[in-house]
Structures are given as C-alpha cells and as structure tokens.
Amino acid sequence: MMNPNWQTKKLGEVIKLEYGKPLPKSDRKTDGRYPIYGANGIKSWSNKFYYDKPTIIVGRKGSAGEINLVEEKFWPLDVTYFTTFDAKKYDLKFLYNLLKNLELPKLAKGVKPGINRNDIYKIKVPLPPLSEQRRIVKILDEVFGQIEKVKANTQKNLENSKELFESYLKYSYEGNNEWLTKNLFEVAEINKDKNGRKDLPYIGMEDIESNSGKFIGSFEPKSVKSSSFYFNDKHILYGRLRPYLNKVLIPDFEGHCSTEIFPIRVNNSLDKKFLFYWLIKRSTTERINSTCTGARMPRANMNKVFKDFKVVFPKSLTEQKQIVAKLDDLSEKTKKLEQNYRQKLADLEELKKSVLNKAFSGEL
C-alpha cells in the first residue's frame, strides 16, 4: 500500500520534455568545452551550449527512451528531449531514478524507434514530498555505489579469467628445441571442393561461436550453392571475413559452408585440435588480422597465412594430444568461471531494478 503522504500524478504534471536542436558539424569540436548529447549519451563536444541547468536527457529517436543525467552546460541534439521541472517541488536525481524505473524504451515505436512525449506524459507516478525524495535519493546513491563496486570487481575477475587462459595458451605453444617448425602449408591445406550433397546442412559464419569451436546454428539441410565449400569431420572451419574473422569451428558432421569459411585439413603430423588452439591464440589472430585487405569488409589473406606463417609443434602426436587435453580442461573451467561472473553481473542489474521498484512503491 502506498504511503498516504505520497501523491499520484501524471508525468505531464511533473516534467516537460523539450525538443533538442540540431547542431552543424562546423560547431562540433573534439576539444570543445561542452558535451553534445545524442539519444544514448555524449556524441561529441562543442564550444556552444544550448541549456545551462541540471536536467535529464531522454532519447527521442534511435535509442529512444534512454536516460542520461546532466549537471553541466550542454547541447541536446534533435534526437533527444530534455526535461524542465519545478526544482522547489522535485529533486533532480529522484526524477532521474523515477524515469529509469519506468523503462521508457518499451514505449518506442516504428522502424527507427521513436517516443512520443505525450505517451510519457500520460504515465501515472507516485510522488512523495521533497524531503522524502531526497531521503530516497541518498539511500539509492549508497546502495548503487556498493553495487557498482561489486560489478567492477566482478568485471575485473571476468577479464582476469580470460587472461588466465590466454596466458596458458601462449605458454603451451612456446615449445622447446625438440619441437618441429613448419610453414602452415606443410602441415595443412585448404579444401575448396564444391561437391556436396543436397541433404547436408549449410554453415554460415553466424553459426560459429567465437573461440569455442562449437556449432550454434541449425542442422536443417539447405541446397548446395555453387559458391559453397564441402567439409566433414576431418576439417577445421575458419572464418576469414570480418566481422566473423577468426571464428573457428571443429565440426563433428559433414556439410557445406560459405566460401568466406575455409575448410582446413591437417596431415598426419599434426593433431586437428592442436591447430585449432594455435588458430585462436592471440598472437596468431593478431598476425592474421594484419593480412586483411578491403576497407568495408576486410578479408584475411589466407594464401599469405599458409605460405608465410610457421607452426611450432611437438613431433609426437601423443604429446600434442596431451597439450590439447590440458587446454580443453582449462578452457572448460575458464568458461564456467566466465559464465558465473556474467550471471553475477546480470543478477546485480536485477538487484538494481528491484531496489528501484521498492523505492517507487514506498517500500524502501
């Protein structure tokens, strides 16, 4: 039950949403004094400002409904609204949190999402006296500050877990004097066979999960295209086109794939999974990226990769498989850690929403 000292009002009685204004490119300066706000945050800077009071920016078009708190002079672009209100009745940060709690992006409509301010004005909201607003803001600041500290630590742990695996991956391929050094073309080849059956699944680069070697698409058969390559479980599939560059799949089935995916087959001297980990190693991906050509959608030059890149590996397949087994084990443990950290980050966001809901239902 709502506190009897609270009132229910329509937002149109509390705030007014004013239109932002276009700003010529000639007035946008990277070293400008004042921020220029688009629908989802700062877009650039300028030596001109349009409004000089603390306020809230609401995305009007594009990232419609996104909320930004501004406490300095600024320029709001025409894809935004900015709020005006009676500061003697309403606390700025209380209104900011109130609007965040309303999840305004859900009101967006159209192909290029937009929000009509009249739809916002109709929303009924509970409003406590100004002193209570300030008390709620103080509590929210303290709680959210603690949540952000935990989120920062969790994010750091997430990044550390990724670096742990990358460090071990680098260490695993340092080798010794007894390891062999070969050009890639000496131990592997690209299969460009276009003869596939019509009942086989077709793989696009969007079907490959980054850095996992897993297939995440559909096994629904698709007709073989003249521009597709055939593959089977003896191959490694490597995506060479951005934004899917460096995606690698180890298939356990046969099919056909986009010609932007190269089926790579190793010879008897190299373990397939050993090459997989070599391909996703950071130093390898960085070197492959450096071979890319094309401005709009860069492609890796795989001819250059196979000709110039050298692979260092143990002569013994048994030793290669032992290294792969250790990498598999650490990879699995690392992914579980990352999953736990991502879930914790999601839980913290849900906690923030829960706290906001309690704040604006009088339960805080």
Solvent accessible surface area in square Angstrom, and as a share of the most:
residue,aa,sasa,rsa
1,M,238,1.06
2,M,74,0.33
3,N,60,0.31
4,P,129,0.81
5,N,105,0.54
6,W,13,0.04
7,Q,112,0.50
8,T,79,0.46
9,K,54,0.23
10,K,92,0.39
11,L,1,0.00
12,G,13,0.13
13,E,114,0.51
14,V,7,0.04
15,I,2,0.01
16,K,105,0.44
17,L,1,0.01
18,E,64,0.29
19,Y,109,0.41
20,G,9,0.09
21,K,97,0.41
22,P,83,0.52
23,L,7,0.03
24,P,80,0.50
25,K,171,0.73
26,S,85,0.55
27,D,31,0.16
28,R,84,0.31
29,K,85,0.36
30,T,134,0.78
31,D,122,0.63
32,G,11,0.11
33,R,174,0.64
34,Y,25,0.09
35,P,0,0.00
36,I,0,0.00
37,Y,17,0.06
38,G,0,0.00
39,A,7,0.05
40,N,84,0.43
41,G,11,0.11
42,I,82,0.42
43,K,117,0.49
44,S,26,0.17
45,W,89,0.31
46,S,0,0.00
47,N,87,0.45
48,K,103,0.43
49,F,81,0.34
50,Y,89,0.34
51,Y,42,0.16
52,D,74,0.38
53,K,118,0.50
54,P,71,0.45
55,T,0,0.00
56,I,0,0.00
57,I,0,0.00
58,V,1,0.00
59,G,0,0.00
60,R,41,0.15
61,K,88,0.37
62,G,30,0.29
63,S,39,0.25
64,A,5,0.04
65,G,1,0.01
66,E,71,0.32
67,I,18,0.09
68,N,34,0.17
69,L,48,0.24
70,V,2,0.01
71,E,113,0.51
72,E,90,0.40
73,K,81,0.34
74,F,0,0.00
75,W,23,0.08
76,P,0,0.00
77,L,16,0.08
78,D,57,0.29
79,V,42,0.24
80,T,0,0.00
81,Y,5,0.02
82,F,10,0.04
83,T,1,0.00
84,T,39,0.23
85,F,49,0.21
86,D,61,0.32
87,A,72,0.56
88,K,175,0.74
89,K,117,0.49
90,Y,15,0.06
91,D,29,0.15
92,L,25,0.13
93,K,66,0.28
94,F,1,0.00
95,L,1,0.00
96,Y,46,0.18
97,N,8,0.04
98,L,2,0.01
99,L,2,0.01
100,K,88,0.37
101,N,34,0.18
102,L,48,0.24
103,E,60,0.27
104,L,2,0.01
105,P,58,0.37
106,K,162,0.69
107,L,55,0.28
108,A,31,0.24
109,K,139,0.59
110,G,64,0.62
111,V,161,0.92
112,K,138,0.58
113,P,53,0.34
114,G,20,0.19
115,I,9,0.04
116,N,81,0.42
117,R,70,0.25
118,N,82,0.42
119,D,39,0.20
120,I,1,0.01
121,Y,39,0.15
122,K,134,0.57
123,I,43,0.22
124,K,137,0.58
125,V,1,0.00
126,P,31,0.19
127,L,7,0.04
128,P,5,0.03
129,P,65,0.41
130,L,40,0.20
131,S,86,0.55
132,E,39,0.18
133,Q,2,0.01
134,R,134,0.49
135,R,106,0.39
136,I,2,0.01
137,V,14,0.08
138,K,132,0.56
139,I,47,0.24
140,L,0,0.00
141,D,62,0.32
142,E,103,0.46
143,V,47,0.27
144,F,32,0.13
145,G,32,0.31
146,Q,107,0.47
147,I,9,0.04
148,E,77,0.34
149,K,127,0.54
150,V,56,0.32
151,K,43,0.18
152,A,63,0.49
153,N,92,0.47
154,T,3,0.02
155,Q,74,0.33
156,K,132,0.56
157,N,64,0.33
158,L,8,0.04
159,E,77,0.35
160,N,79,0.40
161,S,5,0.03
162,K,78,0.33
163,E,79,0.35
164,L,95,0.47
165,F,29,0.12
166,E,29,0.13
167,S,65,0.42
168,Y,66,0.25
169,L,1,0.01
170,K,128,0.54
171,Y,145,0.55
172,S,12,0.08
173,Y,18,0.07
174,E,113,0.51
175,G,30,0.29
176,N,89,0.46
177,N,161,0.82
178,E,148,0.67
179,W,30,0.11
180,L,57,0.28
181,T,78,0.45
182,K,73,0.31
183,N,27,0.14
184,L,1,0.00
185,F,117,0.49
186,E,78,0.35
187,V,3,0.02
188,A,6,0.04
189,E,111,0.50
190,I,37,0.19
191,N,33,0.17
192,K,107,0.45
193,D,54,0.28
194,K,101,0.43
195,N,124,0.63
196,G,26,0.25
197,R,128,0.47
198,K,161,0.68
199,D,82,0.42
200,L,9,0.04
201,P,13,0.08
202,Y,36,0.14
203,I,0,0.00
204,G,7,0.07
205,M,13,0.06
206,E,105,0.47
207,D,22,0.11
208,I,0,0.00
209,E,69,0.31
210,S,70,0.45
211,N,85,0.44
212,S,19,0.12
213,G,9,0.08
214,K,117,0.49
215,F,38,0.16
216,I,100,0.51
217,G,28,0.27
218,S,65,0.42
219,F,116,0.48
220,E,111,0.50
221,P,75,0.47
222,K,93,0.40
223,S,79,0.51
224,V,39,0.23
225,K,105,0.44
226,S,103,0.66
227,S,62,0.40
228,S,1,0.01
229,F,10,0.04
230,Y,40,0.15
231,F,0,0.00
232,N,34,0.18
233,D,65,0.34
234,K,107,0.46
235,H,5,0.02
236,I,0,0.00
237,L,0,0.00
238,Y,0,0.00
239,G,0,0.00
240,R,53,0.19
241,L,14,0.07
242,R,93,0.34
243,P,107,0.67
244,Y,68,0.26
245,L,19,0.09
246,N,26,0.13
247,K,30,0.13
248,V,0,0.00
249,L,1,0.01
250,I,37,0.19
251,P,3,0.02
252,D,120,0.62
253,F,35,0.15
254,E,57,0.26
255,G,0,0.00
256,H,1,0.00
257,C,0,0.00
258,S,21,0.14
259,T,39,0.22
260,E,27,0.12
261,I,0,0.00
262,F,11,0.04
263,P,0,0.00
264,I,1,0.00
265,R,101,0.37
266,V,26,0.15
267,N,67,0.35
268,N,140,0.72
269,S,44,0.28
270,L,6,0.03
271,D,19,0.10
272,K,50,0.21
273,K,56,0.24
274,F,0,0.00
275,L,1,0.00
276,F,5,0.02
277,Y,7,0.03
278,W,16,0.06
279,L,0,0.00
280,I,15,0.07
281,K,21,0.09
282,R,107,0.39
283,S,57,0.37
284,T,5,0.03
285,T,19,0.11
286,E,101,0.45
287,R,117,0.43
288,I,0,0.00
289,N,46,0.24
290,S,94,0.61
291,T,11,0.06
292,C,28,0.17
293,T,95,0.55
294,G,52,0.50
295,A,108,0.84
296,R,206,0.75
297,M,69,0.31
298,P,22,0.14
299,R,92,0.33
300,A,1,0.01
301,N,58,0.30
302,M,4,0.02
303,N,116,0.59
304,K,93,0.39
305,V,0,0.00
306,F,15,0.06
307,K,140,0.59
308,D,60,0.31
309,F,5,0.02
310,K,110,0.47
311,V,0,0.00
312,V,50,0.29
313,F,1,0.00
314,P,1,0.01
315,K,154,0.65
316,S,51,0.33
317,L,74,0.37
318,T,87,0.51
319,E,65,0.29
320,Q,0,0.00
321,K,112,0.48
322,Q,103,0.46
323,I,25,0.13
324,V,13,0.07
325,A,59,0.46
326,K,124,0.53
327,L,0,0.00
328,D,52,0.27
329,D,71,0.37
330,L,37,0.18
331,S,14,0.09
332,E,98,0.44
333,K,115,0.49
334,T,6,0.03
335,K,79,0.34
336,K,115,0.49
337,L,71,0.35
338,E,22,0.10
339,Q,121,0.54
340,N,94,0.48
341,Y,45,0.17
342,R,117,0.43
343,Q,101,0.45
344,K,95,0.40
345,L,31,0.15
346,A,49,0.38
347,D,75,0.39
348,L,18,0.09
349,E,67,0.30
350,E,100,0.45
351,L,84,0.42
352,K,45,0.19
353,K,94,0.40
354,S,46,0.30
355,V,17,0.10
356,L,16,0.08
357,N,84,0.43
358,K,92,0.39
359,A,0,0.00
360,F,12,0.05
361,S,45,0.29
362,G,37,0.35
363,E,116,0.52
364,L,60,0.30
